[in-house]
Amino acid sequence: MRAPTARRARGQDSSDVSRADARERRDIVSGTVMPENRLMRFVADPDGHVVPDAAAKLPGRGLWVEASKAAIDKAVEKKLFSRAARRPASGGEQNIKVTATADLADRAEKALLARMIGDLGLARRSGALVLGFDNVLRELEGPKPPKALIEAFDGSADGKRKLYAAAHRLELNCAVIECLTSAELGLALGRENVIHAAVQPGGLAERLIFDAERLAGFRPRNGSTRAQASVKEIKS
């Protein structure tokens, strides 16, 4: 089977950050314009403290940084949040001192993780999610194949290979998410030892793929780059 390539997911919900790379923003660290599914939004609260905004819905001026620990740590170290938020005082507008703490990258990762755990719970309760190797395989071979395979990155490689081979054989356009541990999946789904799961097509699947793209930036495997990290696309 040909190695899966990195996927930039496109969401469908126009009212939510899951629109993925439909919109682009400028990273305040590198100055590069990137799709939103590669970025994390931050805002300053009323006291001037920078906080992560995983859903991109908090009020205030958005400060966008590549979704990775290295980029966010650099923004904090170089005081780039304060520089990006600074505006000339005019028309009675006053500058607000903006501060970012050293744990900001960790808080951003936790915010993304919490969002994914919440969406996995919603998918389970709505019936859009299936668990277990045999159930996932049946879904792949069924009339309405899943949009996303979710594999614990600390799970058995053999089971993953079999599911990837099945998706390839069936010529499915299916994203693979591998940025969550078995324990994290278990927390989201109220079960122990969750290794294999799948989500049917729809807004939740698109949002999970989108958020996994961002979480992957905080969790590179074996020193790999973002593109190799954890959201891939199986194609024929």
N, CA, C and O of each residue as an XYZ file, in Angstrom:
944
protein
N       0.836     -1.199      0.000
C       0.000      0.000      0.000
C       0.866      1.242      0.000
O       1.834      1.330      0.756
N       0.528      2.192     -0.835
C       1.280      3.436     -0.871
C       1.116      4.184      0.437
O       0.028      4.220      1.012
N       2.199      4.778      0.901
C       2.137      5.492      2.181
C       1.143      6.634      2.095
O       1.167      7.392      1.126
N       0.250      6.781      3.106
C      -0.706      7.883      3.095
C       0.013      9.221      3.127
O       1.092      9.340      3.707
N      -0.576     10.208      2.513
C      -0.004     11.544      2.508
C      -0.719     12.429      3.506
O      -1.800     12.089      3.988
N      -0.115     13.563      3.815
C      -0.734     14.490      4.757
C      -2.003     15.069      4.152
O      -2.088     15.282      2.942
N      -2.980     15.320      5.002
C      -4.250     15.861      4.538
C      -4.503     17.198      5.191
O      -4.300     17.346      6.396
N      -4.940     18.174      4.420
C      -5.453     19.428      4.938
C      -6.964     19.359      4.834
O      -7.520     19.509      3.746
N      -7.627     19.136      5.945
C      -9.067     18.891      5.921
C      -9.856     20.150      5.619
O      -9.433     21.257      5.950
N     -11.015     19.968      4.981
C     -11.916     21.094      4.712
C     -13.234     20.843      5.430
O     -13.917     19.859      5.147
N     -13.590     21.702      6.335
C     -14.841     21.547      7.065
C     -16.016     22.097      6.284
O     -15.842     22.741      5.250
N     -17.227     21.835      6.790
C     -18.434     22.250      6.091
C     -19.252     23.276      6.858
O     -20.103     23.946      6.273
N     -19.010     23.410      8.165
C     -19.845     24.298      8.972
C     -19.340     25.730      8.843
O     -18.299     26.068      9.409
N     -20.051     26.568      8.117
C     -19.574     27.921      7.841
C     -19.593     28.803      9.068
O     -18.996     29.880      9.051
N     -20.261     28.385     10.137
C     -20.330     29.208     11.341
C     -19.250     28.853     12.341
O     -19.186     29.446     13.418
N     -18.391     27.886     12.000
C     -17.448     27.363     12.970
C     -16.043     27.354     12.402
O     -15.845     27.444     11.191
N     -15.071     27.243     13.297
C     -13.679     27.178     12.876
C     -13.403     25.936     12.039
O     -12.356     25.860     11.398
N     -14.313     24.956     12.024
C     -14.132     23.755     11.238
C     -14.188     24.009      9.736
O     -14.106     23.058      8.958
N     -14.323     25.246      9.310
C     -14.230     25.578      7.891
C     -12.832     25.306      7.369
O     -12.575     25.402      6.169
N     -11.930     24.966      8.279
C     -10.572     24.561      7.926
C      -9.866     25.610      7.093
O      -9.823     26.782      7.466
N      -9.297     25.184      5.937
C      -8.474     26.123      5.188
C      -9.281     26.965      4.219
O      -8.726     27.475      3.246
N     -10.603     27.130      4.460
C     -11.393     28.045      3.644
C     -10.912     29.481      3.832
O     -11.054     30.320      2.943
N     -10.333     29.751      5.026
C      -9.819     31.082      5.300
C      -8.330     30.995      5.630
O      -7.839     29.962      6.085
N      -7.639     32.073      5.396
C      -6.210     32.129      5.690
C      -5.923     33.286      6.634
O      -6.634     34.292      6.642
N      -4.870     33.128      7.429
C      -4.449     34.151      8.379
C      -2.928     34.241      8.344
O      -2.245     33.333      7.870
N      -2.417     35.353      8.856
C      -0.967     35.537      8.893
C      -0.419     35.141     10.261
O      -0.877     35.625     11.296
N       0.562     34.259     10.242
C       1.245     33.839     11.459
C       2.112     34.986     11.964
O       2.954     35.492     11.222
N       1.921     35.405     13.216
C       2.661     36.562     13.740
C       4.122     36.236     13.995
O       4.918     37.147     14.219
N       4.495     34.966     13.968
C       5.894     34.586     14.195
C       6.689     34.612     12.897
O       7.727     35.269     12.813
N       6.206     33.900     11.891
C       6.951     33.798     10.632
C       6.520     34.818      9.592
O       7.248     35.080      8.635
N       5.329     35.398      9.777
C       4.792     36.310      8.778
C       4.164     35.595      7.594
O       3.721     36.240      6.644
N       4.121     34.268      7.643
C       3.579     33.473      6.548
C       2.058     33.394      6.633
O       1.495     33.225      7.714
N       1.405     33.519      5.489
C      -0.042     33.344      5.424
C      -0.342     31.857      5.305
O       0.172     31.186      4.410
N      -1.173     31.341      6.207
C      -1.472     29.912      6.261
C      -2.972     29.692      6.376
O      -3.695     30.586      6.818
N      -3.456     28.500      5.980
C      -4.859     28.158      6.236
C      -5.087     27.996      7.732
O      -4.157     27.678      8.472
N      -6.303     28.209      8.174
C      -6.595     28.179      9.604
C      -6.369     26.820     10.240
O      -6.151     26.738     11.449
N      -6.414     25.755      9.458
C      -6.197     24.443     10.062
C      -4.724     24.167     10.355
O      -4.363     23.063     10.762
N      -3.880     25.168     10.147
C      -2.486     25.065     10.565
C      -2.159     26.081     11.660
O      -1.009     26.206     12.080
N      -3.170     26.793     12.109
C      -2.940     27.901     13.023
C      -3.766     27.782     14.296
O      -4.780     27.086     14.338
N      -3.312     28.470     15.324
C      -4.055     28.590     16.584
C      -4.339     30.067     16.812
O      -3.455     30.911     16.672
N      -5.581     30.365     17.163
C      -5.961     31.748     17.440
C      -5.821     32.031     18.933
O      -6.163     31.202     19.776
N      -5.311     33.224     19.236
C      -5.212     33.705     20.608
C      -5.855     35.078     20.677
O      -5.903     35.807     19.686
N      -6.346     35.419     21.852
C      -6.867     36.763     22.094
C      -6.376     37.224     23.461
O      -5.974     36.414     24.296
N      -6.413     38.526     23.675
C      -6.094     39.087     24.983
C      -7.392     39.278     25.758
O      -8.352     39.849     25.241
N      -7.421     38.798     27.001
C      -8.614     38.987     27.822
C      -8.666     40.435     28.322
O      -7.736     41.199     28.062
N      -9.710     40.825     29.022
C      -9.825     42.225     29.463
C      -8.649     42.726     30.298
O      -8.403     43.931     30.366
N      -7.921     41.803     30.935
C      -6.751     42.197     31.724
C      -5.461     42.173     30.928
O      -4.390     42.455     31.464
N      -5.560     41.833     29.633
C      -4.378     41.830     28.781
C      -3.619     40.521     28.764
O      -2.519     40.459     28.215
N      -4.175     39.472     29.350
C      -3.514     38.171     29.342
C      -3.898     37.402     28.080
O      -5.078     37.307     27.742
N      -2.909     36.857     27.388
C      -3.162     36.109     26.164
C      -3.715     34.736     26.510
O      -3.149     34.023     27.338
N      -4.824     34.367     25.873
C      -5.455     33.069     26.120
C      -5.692     32.363     24.782
O      -5.955     33.025     23.778
N      -5.601     31.022     24.755
C      -5.885     30.289     23.514
C      -7.366     30.271     23.217
O      -8.195     30.211     24.125
N      -7.695     30.324     21.934
C      -9.089     30.319     21.489
C      -9.250     29.202     20.461
O      -9.228     29.454     19.257
N      -9.414     27.961     20.943
C      -9.448     26.802     20.052
C     -10.601     26.851     19.066
O     -10.471     26.369     17.940
N     -11.731     27.426     19.471
C     -12.900     27.491     18.596
C     -12.923     28.748     17.730
O     -13.797     28.892     16.874
N     -11.977     29.654     17.942
C     -11.902     30.908     17.183
C     -13.192     31.707     17.270
O     -13.673     32.242     16.271
N     -13.749     31.784     18.478
C     -15.007     32.493     18.666
C     -14.951     33.565     19.750
O     -15.906     34.325     19.906
N     -13.861     33.641     20.497
C     -13.788     34.626     21.566
C     -13.725     36.031     20.986
O     -13.127     36.239     19.930
N     -14.339     37.005     21.669
C     -14.277     38.387     21.170
C     -12.867     38.946     21.307
O     -12.082     38.508     22.148
N     -12.575     39.901     20.478
C     -11.268     40.545     20.530
C     -10.479     40.295     19.271
O     -10.847     39.480     18.425
N      -9.385     41.017     19.173
C      -8.530     40.911     18.003
C      -7.794     39.577     18.011
O      -7.137     39.234     18.995
N      -7.901     38.825     16.918
C      -7.256     37.525     16.845
C      -5.771     37.652     16.572
O      -5.353     38.411     15.698
N      -4.977     36.908     17.323
C      -3.531     36.832     17.145
C      -3.228     35.386     16.751
O      -3.404     34.473     17.558
N      -2.779     35.177     15.527
C      -2.663     33.836     14.974
C      -1.214     33.371     14.961
O      -0.311     34.099     14.548
N      -1.011     32.126     15.428
C       0.322     31.538     15.482
C       0.233     30.118     14.945
O      -0.762     29.428     15.169
N       1.259     29.683     14.246
C       1.287     28.295     13.784
C       1.042     27.356     14.961
O       1.599     27.545     16.042
N       0.220     26.359     14.747
C      -0.163     25.445     15.826
C       0.967     24.463     16.115
O       0.946     23.314     15.672
N       1.945     24.940     16.862
C       3.047     24.083     17.301
C       3.640     24.694     18.564
O       3.584     25.906     18.767
N       4.201     23.849     19.397
C       4.807     24.324     20.637
C       5.972     25.263     20.348
O       6.133     26.284     21.017
N       6.787     24.917     19.350
C       7.959     25.739     19.045
C       7.563     27.150     18.635
O       8.170     28.122     19.085
N       6.541     27.269     17.778
C       6.125     28.585     17.302
C       5.537     29.418     18.431
O       5.835     30.607     18.549
N       4.703     28.801     19.261
C       4.071     29.546     20.349
C       5.105     29.945     21.395
O       5.069     31.062     21.910
N       6.024     29.040     21.710
C       7.088     29.385     22.660
C       7.920     30.561     22.150
O       8.316     31.429     22.928
N       8.180     30.588     20.854
C       8.949     31.695     20.284
C       8.166     33.001     20.376
O       8.733     34.050     20.681
N       6.861     32.933     20.110
C       6.036     34.134     20.208
C       6.042     34.695     21.623
O       6.055     35.910     21.819
N       6.032     33.797     22.612
C       6.078     34.238     24.010
C       7.445     34.826     24.327
O       7.539     35.909     24.904
N       8.504     34.118     23.952
C       9.871     34.542     24.284
C      10.208     35.897     23.655
O      10.831     36.746     24.293
N       9.796     36.090     22.412
C      10.124     37.320     21.684
C       9.101     38.433     21.899
O       9.204     39.506     21.305
N       8.095     38.160     22.771
C       7.054     39.153     23.061
C       6.319     39.590     21.785
O       5.977     40.761     21.619
N       6.084     38.619     20.889
C       5.444     38.935     19.619
C       3.947     39.171     19.758
O       3.354     39.863     18.931
N       3.327     38.608     20.790
C       1.912     38.877     21.017
C       1.689     40.352     21.326
O       0.761     40.977     20.812
N       2.556     40.895     22.176
C       2.436     42.306     22.525
C       2.658     43.193     21.307
O       1.960     44.189     21.117
N       3.634     42.824     20.485
C       3.929     43.617     19.291
C       2.768     43.567     18.303
O       2.400     44.585     17.717
N       2.191     42.375     18.121
C       1.094     42.232     17.161
C      -0.172     42.930     17.637
O      -0.964     43.415     16.828
N      -0.358     42.979     18.947
C      -1.573     43.595     19.489
C      -1.466     45.107     19.598
O      -2.472     45.789     19.789
N      -0.248     45.638     19.478
C      -0.052     47.072     19.667
C      -0.686     47.858     18.522
O      -0.493     47.538     17.349
N      -1.441     48.889     18.884
C      -2.066     49.768     17.889
C      -1.777     51.212     18.244
O      -1.713     51.552     19.425
N      -1.602     52.062     17.257
C      -1.411     53.488     17.563
C      -2.628     54.045     18.281
O      -3.766     53.797     17.883
N      -2.382     54.788     19.325
C      -3.489     55.408     20.070
C      -4.076     56.526     19.235
O      -3.401     57.516     18.950
N      -5.346     56.372     18.836
C      -6.010     57.402     18.036
C      -7.491     57.335     18.318
O      -8.036     56.273     18.620
N      -8.136     58.480     18.215
C      -9.566     58.515     18.440
C      -9.952     58.047     19.820
O     -11.013     57.453     20.008
N      -9.082     58.316     20.803
C      -9.377     57.913     22.166
C      -8.997     56.474     22.474
O      -9.120     56.038     23.618
N      -8.532     55.721     21.466
C      -8.142     54.334     21.687
C      -6.806     54.293     22.405
O      -5.884     55.033     22.061
N      -6.703     53.425     23.405
C      -5.481     53.322     24.184
C      -4.870     51.943     24.012
O      -5.570     50.940     23.868
N      -3.541     51.921     24.031
C      -2.863     50.649     23.971
C      -3.059     49.882     25.274
O      -3.038     50.466     26.358
N      -3.250     48.570     25.160
C      -3.367     47.712     26.323
C      -2.125     46.848     26.404
O      -1.722     46.241     25.411
N      -1.530     46.787     27.550
C      -0.353     45.948     27.718
C      -0.766     44.485     27.657
O      -1.609     44.036     28.433
N      -0.168     43.747     26.732
C      -0.503     42.347     26.523
C       0.632     41.476     27.036
O       1.796     41.714     26.713
N       0.300     40.469     27.834
C       1.314     39.564     28.384
C       0.942     38.123     28.075
O      -0.234     37.760     28.066
N       1.961     37.303     27.821
C       1.765     35.881     27.543
C       2.692     35.084     28.446
O       3.884     35.380     28.529
N       2.158     34.081     29.117
C       2.937     33.293     30.063
C       3.629     32.117     29.367
O       3.258     31.714     28.265
N       4.637     31.586     30.045
C       5.471     30.535     29.456
C       4.716     29.234     29.213
O       5.165     28.401     28.427
N       3.583     29.050     29.872
C       2.819     27.810     29.701
C       1.754     27.911     28.611
O       0.872     27.056     28.527
N       1.827     28.944     27.782
C       0.769     29.183     26.797
C       0.646     28.033     25.804
O      -0.470     27.644     25.460
N       1.767     27.478     25.334
C       1.708     26.367     24.380
C       1.020     25.152     25.002
O       0.224     24.479     24.348
N       1.334     24.879     26.268
C       0.692     23.750     26.952
C      -0.805     23.982     27.085
O      -1.588     23.044     26.934
N      -1.218     25.215     27.365
C      -2.638     25.513     27.497
C      -3.344     25.410     26.147
O      -4.503     25.000     26.073
N      -2.637     25.785     25.082
C      -3.223     25.670     23.742
C      -3.439     24.204     23.381
O      -4.486     23.843     22.843
N      -2.459     23.366     23.675
C      -2.599     21.937     23.394
C      -3.760     21.342     24.180
O      -4.546     20.564     23.639
N      -3.869     21.702     25.451
C      -4.958     21.184     26.284
C      -6.318     21.648     25.772
O      -7.298     20.905     25.838
N      -6.376     22.878     25.260
C      -7.641     23.388     24.722
C      -8.067     22.602     23.487
O      -9.246     22.289     23.327
N      -7.112     22.281     22.613
C      -7.424     21.483     21.432
C      -7.838     20.069     21.816
O      -8.782     19.513     21.254
N      -7.124     19.495     22.779
C      -7.454     18.145     23.229
C      -8.865     18.103     23.821
O      -9.640     17.195     23.523
N      -9.191     19.085     24.657
C     -10.519     19.126     25.266
C     -11.601     19.254     24.203
O     -12.669     18.654     24.325
N     -11.332     20.026     23.172
C     -12.307     20.198     22.090
C     -12.531     18.876     21.342
O     -13.668     18.521     21.030
N     -11.446     18.154     21.060
C     -11.577     16.884     20.366
C     -12.294     15.850     21.237
O     -13.134     15.097     20.745
N     -11.964     15.814     22.519
C     -12.622     14.871     23.430
C     -14.123     15.155     23.490
O     -14.937     14.232     23.489
N     -14.478     16.432     23.543
C     -15.889     16.800     23.552
C     -16.601     16.373     22.283
O     -17.726     15.876     22.341
N     -15.958     16.560     21.130
C     -16.586     16.189     19.861
C     -16.688     14.675     19.695
O     -17.651     14.182     19.107
N     -15.710     13.938     20.205
C     -15.801     12.483     20.163
C     -16.982     11.994     21.003
O     -17.691     11.063     20.619
N     -17.177     12.636     22.151
C     -18.340     12.296     22.974
C     -19.641     12.582     22.257
O     -20.582     11.792     22.332
N     -19.702     13.706     21.561
C     -20.905     14.032     20.787
C     -21.140     13.022     19.673
O     -22.274     12.615     19.421
N     -20.053     12.619     19.004
C     -20.178     11.645     17.923
C     -20.697     10.307     18.454
O     -21.516      9.653     17.809
N     -20.220      9.908     19.624
C     -20.691      8.650     20.217
C     -22.176      8.730     20.557
O     -22.941      7.814     20.256
N     -22.575      9.828     21.185
C     -23.968      9.955     21.605
C     -24.924     10.089     20.425
O     -26.087      9.695     20.517
N     -24.443     10.638     19.331
C     -25.308     10.815     18.155
C     -25.341      9.592     17.250
O     -26.097      9.554     16.279
N     -24.529      8.600     17.566
C     -24.490      7.402     16.743
C     -23.601      7.511     15.523
O     -23.642      6.644     14.649
N     -22.800      8.557     15.447
C     -21.931      8.769     14.286
C     -20.585      8.088     14.432
O     -19.767      8.142     13.514
N     -20.334      7.445     15.572
C     -19.028      6.863     15.844
C     -19.164      5.381     16.136
O     -20.085      4.955     16.834
N     -18.239      4.600     15.596
C     -18.175      3.171     15.903
C     -16.822      2.853     16.519
O     -15.828      3.525     16.244
N     -16.793      1.814     17.359
C     -15.585      1.443     18.089
C     -15.233     -0.013     17.828
O     -16.105     -0.855     17.612
N     -13.929     -0.289     17.853
C     -13.469     -1.666     17.733
C     -13.102     -2.056     16.323
O     -13.714     -1.591     15.361
N     -12.101     -2.910     16.196
C     -11.582     -3.295     14.885
C     -12.671     -3.869     13.980
O     -12.828     -3.424     12.843
N     -13.420     -4.850     14.472
C     -14.422     -5.512     13.624
C     -15.513     -4.542     13.177
O     -15.943     -4.574     12.024
N     -15.961     -3.676     14.095
C     -17.014     -2.714     13.737
C     -16.518     -1.698     12.718
O     -17.239     -1.332     11.790
N     -15.278     -1.245     12.897
C     -14.716     -0.286     11.942
C     -14.567     -0.933     10.570
O     -14.879     -0.313      9.554
N     -14.094     -2.169     10.536
C     -13.942     -2.859      9.254
C     -15.284     -3.010      8.545
O     -15.372     -2.822      7.332
N     -16.335     -3.351      9.305
C     -17.673     -3.458      8.700
C     -18.135     -2.115      8.132
O     -18.757     -2.066      7.070
N     -17.830     -1.029      8.844
C     -18.210      0.296      8.350
C     -17.479      0.630      7.053
O     -18.063      1.194      6.128
N     -16.201      0.277      6.996
C     -15.431      0.531      5.782
C     -16.025     -0.200      4.587
O     -16.009      0.312      3.467
N     -16.541     -1.382      4.824
C     -17.086     -2.199      3.747
C     -18.575     -1.946      3.516
O     -19.169     -2.542      2.618
N     -19.183     -1.067      4.317
C     -20.611     -0.813      4.227
C     -20.969      0.225      3.183
O     -20.093      0.755      2.500
N     -22.268      0.519      3.056
C     -22.742      1.457      2.023
C     -22.408      2.920      2.322
O     -22.400      3.748      1.411
N     -22.131      3.248      3.595
C     -21.803      4.620      3.963
C     -20.493      4.621      4.751
O     -20.502      4.673      5.981
N     -19.364      4.563      4.034
C     -18.069      4.453      4.710
C     -17.780      5.674      5.586
O     -18.286      6.761      5.307
N     -16.981      5.513      6.629
C     -16.643      6.639      7.505
C     -15.759      7.659      6.801
O     -15.041      7.342      5.852
N     -15.830      8.871      7.282
C     -14.978      9.937      6.765
C     -13.606      9.922      7.429
O     -12.604     10.285      6.813
N     -13.568      9.496      8.698
C     -12.310      9.533      9.446
C     -12.104      8.241     10.213
O     -13.008      7.760     10.896
N     -10.911      7.685     10.095
C     -10.470      6.609     10.968
C      -9.688      7.242     12.108
O      -8.855      8.120     11.881
N      -9.950      6.807     13.316
C      -9.235      7.319     14.478
C      -8.473      6.162     15.094
O      -9.070      5.182     15.540
N      -7.148      6.278     15.117
C      -6.285      5.223     15.610
C      -5.418      5.761     16.745
O      -4.745      6.780     16.592
N      -5.439      5.066     17.889
C      -4.553      5.459     18.984
C      -3.113      5.306     18.519
O      -2.730      4.249     18.018
N      -2.297      6.374     18.685
C      -0.943      6.244     18.157
C      -0.069      5.321     18.978
O       1.044      4.997     18.562
N      -0.554      4.883     20.155
C       0.179      3.886     20.921
C      -0.464      2.505     20.785
O      -0.194      1.607     21.581
N      -1.317      2.344     19.770
C      -1.977      1.065     19.537
C      -1.165      0.156     18.636
O      -0.106      0.539     18.139
N      -1.667     -1.041     18.432
C      -0.982     -2.046     17.632
C      -0.875     -1.624     16.171
O      -1.861     -1.224     15.551
N       0.336     -1.719     15.635
C       0.551     -1.354     14.234
C      -0.111     -2.359     13.293
O      -0.511     -1.998     12.187
N      -0.230     -3.606     13.720
C      -0.796     -4.635     12.854
C      -2.259     -4.353     12.530
O      -2.669     -4.448     11.374
N      -3.049     -4.004     13.552
C      -4.450     -3.695     13.320
C      -4.621     -2.486     12.423
O      -5.506     -2.463     11.568
N      -3.781     -1.484     12.613
C      -3.857     -0.289     11.767
C      -3.581     -0.643     10.312
O      -4.289     -0.194      9.410
N      -2.554     -1.445     10.092
C      -2.195     -1.812      8.717
C      -3.353     -2.521      8.015
O      -3.604     -2.284      6.833
N      -4.048     -3.383      8.735
C      -5.164     -4.120      8.137
C      -6.304     -3.176      7.751
O      -6.908     -3.333      6.690
N      -6.596     -2.202      8.607
C      -7.664     -1.251      8.283
C      -7.252     -0.336      7.141
O      -8.066     -0.022      6.272
N      -5.981      0.099      7.136
C      -5.505      0.939      6.036
C      -5.591      0.161      4.719
O      -5.988      0.708      3.690
N      -5.214     -1.126      4.765
C      -5.252     -1.942      3.551
C      -6.686     -2.098      3.050
O      -6.932     -2.070      1.844
N      -7.630     -2.262      3.974
C      -9.032     -2.390      3.573
C      -9.533     -1.107      2.926
O     -10.202     -1.155      1.893
N      -9.215      0.045      3.524
C      -9.643      1.323      2.952
C      -9.017      1.543      1.582
O      -9.664      2.062      0.673
N      -7.765      1.150      1.438
C      -7.088      1.285      0.145
C      -7.727      0.367     -0.897
O      -7.967      0.778     -2.032
N      -7.996     -0.864     -0.509
C      -8.601     -1.823     -1.432
C      -9.965     -1.345     -1.919
O     -10.326     -1.552     -3.077
N     -10.718     -0.704     -1.026
C     -12.057     -0.230     -1.361
C     -12.052      1.144     -2.017
O     -13.103      1.684     -2.360
N     -10.846      1.709     -2.190
C     -10.672      3.011     -2.840
C     -11.452      4.106     -2.132
O     -12.134      4.909     -2.769
N     -11.346      4.129     -0.807
C     -12.047      5.132     -0.013
C     -11.161      6.354      0.197
O      -9.954      6.237      0.410
N     -11.775      7.513      0.134
C     -11.075      8.750      0.469
C     -11.323      8.993      1.951
O     -12.335      9.581      2.332
N     -10.403      8.543      2.773
C     -10.636      8.491      4.213
C      -9.448      9.081      4.949
O      -8.307      8.687      4.706
N      -9.704     10.023      5.846
C      -8.633     10.609      6.648
C      -8.330      9.715      7.845
O      -9.226      9.089      8.410
N      -7.057      9.663      8.221
C      -6.628      8.886      9.378
C      -6.097      9.844     10.435
O      -5.204     10.648     10.164
N      -6.647      9.756     11.629
C      -6.235     10.598     12.746
C      -5.449      9.745     13.732
O      -5.957      8.741     14.232
N      -4.215     10.141     14.012
C      -3.375      9.390     14.942
C      -2.663     10.322     15.914
O      -1.455     10.192     16.117
N      -3.372     11.237     16.505
C      -2.739     12.168     17.435
C      -3.231     11.998     18.868
O      -2.889     12.799     19.737
N      -4.029     10.965     19.124
C      -4.563     10.740     20.457
C      -4.086      9.397     20.991
O      -3.939      8.438     20.233
N      -3.848      9.329     22.286
C      -3.465      8.067     22.904
C      -4.702      7.231     23.199
O      -5.828      7.727     23.169
N      -4.475      5.967     23.481
C      -5.574      5.093     23.877
C      -6.268      5.611     25.130
O      -7.492      5.540     25.242
N      -5.480      6.136     26.079
C      -6.060      6.663     27.315
C      -6.936      7.875     27.033
O      -7.997      8.026     27.640
N      -6.506      8.744     26.117
C      -7.291      9.931     25.784
C      -8.578      9.544     25.071
O      -9.631     10.130     25.323
N      -8.498      8.564     24.185
C      -9.707      8.084     23.526
C     -10.650      7.448     24.533
O     -11.866      7.620     24.452
N     -10.085      6.713     25.482
C     -10.916      6.105     26.512
C     -11.613      7.137     27.361
O     -12.776      6.961     27.724
N     -10.909      8.229     27.688
C     -11.507      9.313     28.456
C     -12.673      9.931     27.700
O     -13.711     10.234     28.288
N     -12.502     10.116     26.405
C     -13.543     10.732     25.589
C     -14.763      9.839     25.455
O     -15.893     10.324     25.386
N     -14.533      8.523     25.417
C     -15.607      7.595     25.063
C     -16.074      6.745     26.229
O     -16.957      5.902     26.069
N     -15.488      6.957     27.405
C     -15.940      6.233     28.586
C     -15.646      4.757     28.551
O     -16.389      3.958     29.121
N     -14.550      4.377     27.876
C     -14.169      2.973     27.789
C     -12.662      2.851     27.934
O     -11.930      3.818     27.724
N     -12.206      1.672     28.288
C     -10.775      1.425     28.401
C     -10.251      0.784     27.122
O     -10.972      0.102     26.394
N      -8.977      1.030     26.881
C      -8.262      0.375     25.781
C      -8.925      0.610     24.431
O      -9.159     -0.336     23.680
N      -9.228      1.861     24.121
C      -9.784      2.199     22.805
C      -8.635      2.386     21.821
O      -7.775      3.243     22.021
N      -8.623      1.591     20.772
C      -7.552      1.646     19.772
C      -8.078      2.092     18.414
O      -7.484      2.956     17.769
N      -9.191      1.505     17.978
C      -9.738      1.767     16.647
C     -11.127      2.382     16.764
O     -11.965      1.908     17.530
N     -11.360      3.441     15.997
C     -12.683      4.062     15.936
C     -12.856      4.675     14.556
O     -11.889      4.839     13.812
N     -14.081      5.008     14.225
C     -14.368      5.651     12.940
C     -15.566      6.564     13.102
O     -16.468      6.295     13.895
N     -15.564      7.649     12.339
C     -16.640      8.641     12.407
C     -17.258      8.780     11.026
O     -16.554      8.940     10.028
N     -18.585      8.717     10.981
C     -19.302      8.836      9.723
C     -19.182     10.250      9.161
O     -18.900     11.191      9.903
N     -19.394     10.405      7.851
C     -19.312     11.732      7.238
C     -20.269     12.723      7.896
O     -21.372     12.361      8.308
N     -19.835     13.965      7.987
C     -20.649     15.004      8.597
C     -19.779     16.057      9.263
O     -18.551     15.993      9.225
N     -20.442     17.020      9.868
C     -19.724     18.141     10.473
C     -18.774     17.731     11.573
O     -17.686     18.297     11.681
N     -19.153     16.753     12.406
C     -18.269     16.330     13.493
C     -16.985     15.702     12.956
O     -15.898     15.957     13.475
N     -17.113     14.886     11.922
C     -15.918     14.277     11.324
C     -14.996     15.342     10.766
O     -13.782     15.290     10.968
N     -15.570     16.310     10.063
C     -14.760     17.375      9.479
C     -14.045     18.180     10.569
O     -12.875     18.533     10.417
N     -14.743     18.465     11.651
C     -14.139     19.260     12.724
C     -13.051     18.471     13.451
O     -12.031     19.039     13.841
N     -13.260     17.176     13.633
C     -12.241     16.346     14.262
C     -10.979     16.286     13.403
O      -9.865     16.357     13.922
N     -11.156     16.157     12.099
C     -10.004     16.143     11.196
C      -9.259     17.474     11.280
O      -8.032     17.511     11.364
N     -10.017     18.550     11.256
C      -9.434     19.884     11.322
C      -8.646     20.095     12.612
O      -7.514     20.577     12.580
N      -9.247     19.732     13.750
C      -8.565     19.924     15.023
C      -7.372     18.984     15.170
O      -6.377     19.339     15.803
N      -7.465     17.786     14.590
C      -6.329     16.867     14.624
C      -5.147     17.429     13.857
O      -3.998     17.223     14.248
N      -5.419     18.145     12.758
C      -4.340     18.813     12.021
C      -3.574     19.752     12.942
O      -2.344     19.810     12.908
N      -4.310     20.478     13.754
C      -3.657     21.446     14.639
C      -2.972     20.754     15.809
O      -1.850     21.112     16.167
N      -3.635     19.762     16.414
C      -3.036     19.062     17.537
C      -1.766     18.329     17.117
O      -0.847     18.159     17.918
N      -1.717     17.895     15.856
C      -0.528     17.207     15.350
C       0.724     18.062     15.482
O       1.821     17.536     15.666
N       0.564     19.377     15.387
C       1.718     20.261     15.500
C       2.351     20.246     16.878
O       3.519     20.602     17.032
N       1.589     19.838     17.878
C       2.112     19.758     19.241
C       2.650     18.367     19.556
O       3.290     18.162     20.588
N       2.386     17.407     18.659
C       2.720     16.021     18.963
C       3.422     15.326     17.808
O       2.948     14.291     17.339
N       4.544     15.869     17.337
C       5.271     15.172     16.267
C       5.805     13.850     16.783
O       6.219     13.743     17.937
N       5.792     12.844     15.921
C       6.257     11.526     16.317
C       7.676     11.304     15.827
O       7.977     11.503     14.651
N       8.544     10.890     16.735
C       9.935     10.563     16.399
C      10.632     11.704     15.668
O      11.400     11.482     14.733
N      10.350     12.932     16.111
C      10.990     14.086     15.503
C      10.486     14.414     14.123
O      11.130     15.177     13.403
N       9.356     13.865     13.728
C       8.850     14.087     12.381
C       8.264     15.484     12.241
O       8.015     16.173     13.230
N       8.050     15.886     11.003
C       7.486     17.196     10.740
C       5.972     17.145     10.858
O       5.385     16.069     10.969
N       5.341     18.319     10.834
C       3.880     18.394     10.912
C       3.238     17.519      9.839
O       2.303     16.772     10.127
N       3.732     17.605      8.612
C       3.096     16.890      7.509
C       3.135     15.383      7.702
O       2.307     14.668      7.137
N       4.082     14.888      8.491
C       4.192     13.456      8.714
C       3.528     13.036     10.014
O       3.468     11.847     10.330
N       3.030     14.002     10.765
C       2.668     13.719     12.151
C       1.473     12.807     12.326
O       1.642     11.684     12.800
N       0.267     13.237     11.968
C      -0.830     12.383     12.398
C      -2.140     12.500     11.659
O      -3.092     11.815     12.034
N      -2.252     13.312     10.645
C      -3.484     13.316      9.861
C      -3.100     13.004      8.426
O      -2.393     13.773      7.775
N      -3.573     11.872      7.947
C      -3.159     11.401      6.629
C      -4.396     11.060      5.808
O      -5.510     10.975      6.325
N      -4.172     10.872      4.546
C      -5.279     10.572      3.639
C      -4.985      9.274      2.908
O      -3.919      9.115      2.312
N      -5.925      8.354      2.955
C      -5.788      7.112      2.210
C      -6.442      7.297      0.845
O      -7.621      7.636      0.746
N      -5.673      7.073     -0.180
C      -6.193      7.180     -1.545
C      -5.824      5.933     -2.319
O      -4.886      5.214     -1.974
N      -6.568      5.700     -3.351
C      -6.231      4.571     -4.234
C      -5.065      4.973     -5.120
O      -4.612      4.177     -5.943
